[in-house]
Every structure is written in structure tokens, then in C-alpha cells.
Amino acid sequence: MSTPLSSCPTIKANASLRRSCGSPPAKNAAIGRCRANRRQQPRDSSSSSSCSCSSSSTASTEQLSMVVNMVGIRLNGLTSRLACMSIINWHSEVMYDMHVQVAETVMDHRTHVSGISPEDLLESSGVVSFDDAHGDVMDLIRGKVLIGHGLRGDFAAL
């Protein structure tokens, strides 16, 4: 059992997910492919007393946080394509974490921001197709409250 988020989930869940990309979770390595290139950083537990959010049992199953990472395609690499999706629940448990196959030639992996390297997007690395990722994520988030930064852009990528 993992430890609940140390602070208000609506504030911390997305930041926690962005920081969490380290090695795949031991309990289910199949969901950890997106996490390969990021360093794990400790969570800040100093502000837990100021949280005004409810921690009801309903919230733990109905609220998810999502992060989408993009790579650049086309000549200048400024056009974005989905390359990695990660979703955690209220308790920081990884629900989905996969690299997504990019059909176009990637011109900029944006490694300094995304942590995605060229090797991460090779078929041998276990990437999933865009259609599979789309279906999996839509099934997972159906009926849930989604927490995140820039979700409009994330959904546009989906």
C-alpha cells in the first residue's frame, strides 16, 4: 500500500506525477515504461496541515491526475505529438504509465523537459500504439474527476 499524497491532491498530484518518473514500479513493471528517464525527488510533507481538501473514500477512487509528454515532429520540431502518458490516483499509485508510438519522424525528443530519449520510442522498448493508449486511457478516466495542468492540451493530443 502506498502512502497518500502529502498535501492537497488537487495541488500536489500532478506535480508528484511529473517528479515521479524514475524506474518502473516493482509491483507491475508493465505500467512503468514512461518512468525510465526521470529522477525521483522526495515529496514535500511540510504543508499537509494546510490542506482543505476532503480525503473521503470516494475521492480515492474517483480522482485521477494525468500528465502527457510530447515530442516535436516535422522539420523544425515545433509540432507536438503525444509520446508518453502517466496517470496516478489519489494515493499516488500508478494507474497508467506508457510510452506511445509516434507515427511521424521525431525531430525533437525534448529530453530536457520530458525525459524521453530516442530509445524510449523504439518498438523494442515496449511502446504502445496511439489507438491502444487512447482506448486504455479513455476507459480508465471515464466517470472520474481528472486533475492536472494543461488538460485541454492533453486531451487535444488524445
The 8 nearest C-alpha neighbors of each residue, nearest first, counted from 0:
[[1, 2, 92, 90, 3, 91, 26, 93],
 [0, 2, 3, 90, 92, 91, 4, 93],
 [1, 3, 90, 4, 0, 91, 5, 92],
 [4, 2, 90, 5, 91, 1, 89, 6],
 [5, 3, 6, 90, 91, 8, 2, 89],
 [4, 6, 44, 47, 3, 43, 7, 42],
 [5, 7, 47, 4, 8, 50, 46, 11],
 [6, 8, 50, 10, 9, 52, 11, 51],
 [9, 7, 12, 11, 10, 6, 4, 89],
 [8, 10, 7, 11, 12, 146, 13, 147],
 [9, 11, 8, 7, 12, 13, 6, 14],
 [10, 12, 8, 14, 13, 15, 9, 7],
 [13, 11, 8, 15, 14, 64, 10, 9],
 [12, 14, 16, 15, 147, 64, 11, 17],
 [15, 13, 17, 11, 16, 12, 18, 10],
 [16, 14, 12, 18, 13, 17, 11, 19],
 [15, 17, 19, 13, 18, 14, 12, 87],
 [16, 18, 14, 15, 19, 13, 20, 66],
 [19, 17, 15, 16, 20, 39, 40, 14],
 [18, 20, 16, 39, 17, 21, 15, 40],
 [21, 19, 34, 37, 18, 38, 39, 35],
 [22, 20, 37, 38, 34, 39, 35, 19],
 [21, 23, 35, 34, 24, 20, 31, 36],
 [24, 22, 31, 28, 34, 25, 32, 21],
 [25, 23, 26, 28, 27, 31, 22, 30],
 [24, 26, 27, 28, 23, 22, 31, 29],
 [25, 27, 24, 28, 23, 29, 30, 31],
 [28, 26, 29, 25, 24, 30, 31, 23],
 [27, 29, 31, 23, 30, 24, 25, 26],
 [30, 28, 27, 31, 32, 23, 97, 96],
 [31, 29, 96, 28, 95, 32, 27, 97],
 [32, 30, 23, 96, 28, 34, 33, 29],
 [31, 33, 97, 34, 30, 35, 98, 96],
 [34, 32, 97, 98, 96, 31, 35, 83],
 [33, 35, 20, 21, 32, 31, 22, 36],
 [34, 36, 22, 21, 33, 32, 37, 20],
 [37, 35, 114, 34, 21, 115, 20, 38],
 [38, 36, 20, 21, 114, 35, 34, 39],
 [37, 39, 21, 20, 40, 36, 19, 18],
 [38, 40, 19, 21, 18, 20, 37, 41],
 [39, 41, 18, 38, 42, 19, 15, 21],
 [42, 40, 43, 39, 18, 19, 44, 15],
 [43, 41, 44, 40, 15, 5, 4, 18],
 [42, 44, 45, 41, 5, 46, 6, 47],
 [45, 43, 5, 46, 47, 42, 6, 4],
 [44, 46, 43, 47, 48, 5, 6, 42],
 [45, 47, 48, 44, 49, 6, 43, 50],
 [48, 46, 6, 49, 5, 50, 44, 45],
 [47, 49, 46, 50, 6, 45, 51, 44],
 [50, 48, 47, 46, 51, 6, 7, 52],
 [51, 49, 7, 52, 48, 47, 6, 46],
 [50, 52, 49, 53, 7, 48, 6, 54],
 [53, 51, 50, 7, 54, 8, 9, 6],
 [52, 54, 55, 51, 58, 50, 7, 56],
 [53, 55, 58, 52, 56, 59, 57, 89],
 [56, 54, 57, 58, 53, 59, 52, 60],
 [55, 57, 59, 58, 54, 60, 61, 53],
 [58, 56, 55, 59, 60, 61, 54, 62],
 [59, 57, 61, 55, 56, 60, 62, 54],
 [58, 60, 89, 56, 57, 61, 62, 90],
 [61, 59, 58, 57, 62, 56, 88, 89],
 [60, 62, 143, 58, 59, 144, 57, 63],
 [63, 61, 144, 58, 143, 145, 60, 89],
 [64, 62, 88, 145, 87, 146, 89, 144],
 [63, 65, 146, 87, 147, 86, 145, 13],
 [64, 66, 86, 147, 85, 146, 63, 13],
 [67, 65, 85, 84, 86, 68, 147, 13],
 [66, 68, 84, 83, 153, 85, 69, 65],
 [69, 67, 83, 82, 113, 81, 84, 66],
 [68, 70, 81, 82, 80, 79, 67, 71],
 [69, 71, 108, 80, 79, 109, 107, 82],
 [72, 70, 76, 107, 79, 78, 77, 106],
 [71, 73, 76, 105, 106, 78, 104, 79],
 [74, 72, 76, 75, 106, 78, 71, 104],
 [73, 75, 76, 72, 106, 77, 78, 71],
 [74, 76, 77, 73, 106, 72, 78, 71],
 [77, 75, 71, 72, 106, 73, 107, 78],
 [76, 78, 71, 75, 79, 72, 73, 107],
 [79, 77, 71, 72, 76, 73, 80, 75],
 [80, 78, 71, 70, 69, 72, 77, 81],
 [81, 79, 69, 70, 82, 71, 156, 78],
 [80, 82, 69, 156, 83, 68, 70, 99],
 [81, 83, 99, 69, 98, 68, 70, 80],
 [84, 82, 98, 68, 99, 97, 67, 33],
 [85, 83, 67, 97, 96, 66, 68, 98],
 [84, 86, 96, 66, 95, 65, 67, 97],
 [85, 87, 65, 95, 94, 64, 93, 96],
 [88, 86, 93, 94, 92, 91, 64, 63],
 [87, 89, 63, 91, 90, 92, 62, 64],
 [88, 90, 59, 91, 62, 63, 8, 3],
 [89, 91, 3, 88, 92, 4, 2, 1],
 [92, 90, 88, 87, 89, 4, 93, 3],
 [93, 91, 87, 90, 88, 94, 1, 89],
 [92, 94, 87, 95, 86, 91, 88, 96],
 [93, 95, 87, 86, 92, 88, 96, 30],
 [96, 94, 86, 85, 30, 93, 97, 87],
 [95, 97, 85, 30, 31, 33, 84, 32],
 [98, 96, 33, 32, 84, 83, 30, 99],
 [97, 99, 83, 126, 33, 82, 32, 127],
 [100, 98, 82, 127, 126, 83, 128, 129],
 [99, 101, 128, 126, 127, 129, 120, 102],
 [100, 102, 103, 99, 82, 80, 81, 120],
 [103, 101, 100, 104, 105, 129, 128, 80],
 [104, 102, 101, 105, 72, 73, 80, 106],
 [105, 103, 72, 106, 102, 73, 101, 71],
 [104, 106, 72, 107, 71, 103, 108, 70],
 [105, 107, 76, 72, 71, 104, 73, 108],
 [108, 106, 71, 76, 109, 105, 70, 72],
 [107, 109, 70, 110, 115, 116, 71, 105],
 [110, 108, 107, 111, 112, 113, 70, 115],
 [109, 111, 114, 115, 113, 108, 112, 116],
 [110, 112, 109, 114, 113, 115, 108, 116],
 [113, 111, 110, 109, 114, 115, 68, 108],
 [114, 112, 110, 115, 109, 68, 111, 69],
 [113, 115, 110, 36, 37, 112, 111, 116],
 [116, 114, 110, 113, 108, 119, 36, 117],
 [115, 117, 119, 118, 110, 108, 114, 120],
 [118, 116, 119, 120, 108, 115, 121, 105],
 [117, 119, 116, 121, 120, 124, 115, 123],
 [120, 118, 116, 117, 121, 124, 115, 98],
 [119, 121, 118, 117, 100, 126, 122, 124],
 [120, 122, 123, 124, 118, 119, 126, 117],
 [123, 121, 124, 125, 126, 120, 100, 127],
 [122, 124, 121, 125, 126, 120, 118, 119],
 [125, 123, 122, 121, 126, 119, 120, 118],
 [124, 126, 123, 122, 127, 32, 121, 98],
 [127, 125, 98, 99, 100, 122, 124, 120],
 [128, 126, 99, 100, 131, 132, 98, 125],
 [127, 129, 100, 131, 130, 99, 132, 126],
 [128, 130, 132, 131, 99, 133, 100, 127],
 [131, 129, 133, 128, 132, 134, 127, 135],
 [130, 132, 134, 128, 133, 129, 135, 127],
 [133, 131, 129, 135, 134, 130, 136, 128],
 [132, 134, 130, 136, 131, 135, 129, 137],
 [135, 133, 131, 137, 132, 136, 138, 130],
 [136, 134, 132, 138, 133, 137, 131, 139],
 [137, 135, 139, 133, 138, 134, 132, 140],
 [136, 138, 134, 140, 139, 135, 141, 133],
 [139, 137, 135, 136, 141, 140, 134, 133],
 [138, 140, 136, 137, 141, 135, 143, 94],
 [139, 141, 143, 137, 138, 136, 142, 145],
 [142, 140, 138, 143, 139, 137, 136, 144],
 [141, 143, 140, 144, 61, 139, 138, 145],
 [144, 142, 61, 140, 141, 62, 145, 63],
 [145, 143, 62, 61, 63, 146, 142, 140],
 [144, 146, 63, 64, 62, 143, 147, 65],
 [147, 145, 64, 63, 9, 65, 144, 13],
 [148, 146, 13, 64, 65, 150, 149, 145],
 [147, 149, 150, 13, 146, 66, 65, 151],
 [148, 150, 151, 152, 147, 153, 66, 154],
 [149, 151, 153, 152, 148, 147, 154, 65],
 [152, 150, 154, 149, 153, 155, 148, 156],
 [151, 153, 155, 150, 154, 149, 156, 157],
 [154, 152, 150, 156, 155, 151, 67, 149],
 [153, 155, 157, 156, 151, 152, 150, 149],
 [154, 156, 152, 157, 153, 151, 150, 81],
 [157, 155, 153, 154, 81, 152, 80, 79],
 [156, 154, 155, 133, 153, 81, 129, 132]]
